Amino acid sequence: MVDALDSKSCSLCEWEFKSPHPYQKTKTPHWGVFLYQDKMQAEEKKYLNQRASNLYNNGDYQKSSELSLQVLAKDPKNYTALINLGNVYFLQKKYKEAILYYNRARHIKPQDSIVLINMGLVCYECSKFSKSKIFLQKVLKKDSYNQNALTIIGQIYLEEEKYSKAIKSFKTALKHNPQDVWLHSYLGRSLQKSKNFSEALDEMWLALELSNGADSQHLDFAYGLYEIADEKSKKFVDSWLKKWQQKYPQNDIVIQTWNAFHPNKNFTLSKQGYISNLFDMFADNFEDCLQELNYHAPEFIAQKSAEFYQTDTNKKLRILDLGCGTGLCGKYLDSVFKNKEFIGVDLSAKMLAKAEEKNIYNQLVKGDLLYYLKSNTKLFDLVVSADVFTYFGNLDKTFFLINKSLHQNGVFIFTISKNIISEDDWIQHISGRFLHSENYVKNTLKKYKFYILDFTEKCLRNEGENEVLGWVVTSIKK
């Protein structure tokens, strides 16, 4: 989004707003006082707009919108306040409200690049690509190198699978700003989709280097390697993988990916830094992405929980959601159990923030799942876990600690992905995820005194054009 404040600087003026001049209350003010009063009102609006923008940049959307509404109460056609309110609603994903305020701003300055770009962006987010392009092309007609417009329109072409046009847009934007990390990343993705794999890896590597090894670019590079290897071959990306591992040997994302490409039985657990960075990065759009992947694991778990407890759903239960993420399991279980104490644990602070917004959990804990289970002293009636064991290879320690955390006859319901690649008990896929065999899961449950009540094969989600098969497992501690 583009801010409507002075384009030279987004920083606030370092001065304090002063109270109105006392003469403004005079019954018969002279002309000079009216001029002074008008000046003070203009300064007040400017100050409020600047404060609103600052609050918006700091994530305090409520106070930011309150100040902008104060400005609009005095001046309904204040362009800066309208843009700021549109931006606030946009970041809250309230796109209808954002469009409303952007449209009001557009009536005031119909050809201004700020409002045209922001309208283009909100239409893009609403998948109204044709409409978005109309706004963006108006900007590019006046300024053919406008980086914001070129970036958004490039993303649209990427979504529309018009890869040559996407490449052209990103390359044009890079002429204006060759050091932009994300432009190189987007260009790399477009080149990958157009089957220019070597050029794609060049751009992804350049993005990584320009970012000084930012974790967001490590993740992007990891996905690029995985997807290109999946389409081409592991051998094709091997030299890049080695170069990456040699330069960043201590990075958790690099370690995770290296071991996925070079299976190592001693690598039995995903790195915490890999998991937390991955989910922090995707937290804002996580649920939208899962919907596109036809993901149903939380619903399956809620369904099996309801089947097990049947008429006992009003019973007071203490429930643990291991790897609760944004609270999807909690959302479905909340409709099953009305009388519960609900605890969620996850490594990602940003995922937990999303879970907290649902107002379902009694307590949310940021931390390692195994450490939490080990240190937990108050037992649970039900432990649920949706697609968490895809980050665990060997399950012995995990199942042992879950058993210790449950009351006698406590219930453990989870999903787990199926190893369709080999005869091994478990294997790490080149995506970085662990897959398990049916016998291994069943034998490990029995080893730690769980009685299996139900072991149902399901499609847990889609990955590209492929189904990810797994099981929904209901077991009880005996």
ABEGO torsion letter per residue (X at the ends): XBBABBAABABBBBBBBBBBBAAAABABBBAAAAAAAAAAAAAAAAAAAAAAAAAAAAGBAAAAAAAAAAAAAABAABAAAAAAAAAAAAAAGBAAAAAAAAAAAAAABAABAAAAAAAAAAAAAAGBAAAAAAAAAAAAAABAABAAAAAAAAAAAAAAGBAAAAAAAAAAAAAABAABAAAAAAAAAAAAAAGBAAAAAAAAAAAAAAAGGBAAAAAAAAAAAAAAAAABBAAAAAAAAAAAAAABAABAAAAAAAAAABBBAABABBBAAAAAAAAAAAAAAAAAAAAAAGBAAAAAAAAAAAAAAEAAAABBBBBBBBGAEAGAAAAAAAAABABBBBBBBBABAAAAAAAAAAGABABBBBEBAAAAAAABABBBABBBBBGAAAABBBAAAAAAAAAAABBBGBBBBBBBBBBAABABABBBBAAGBBBBBAAAAAAAAAAAGBBBABBBBBBABBBEABBBBBBBBBBBBX
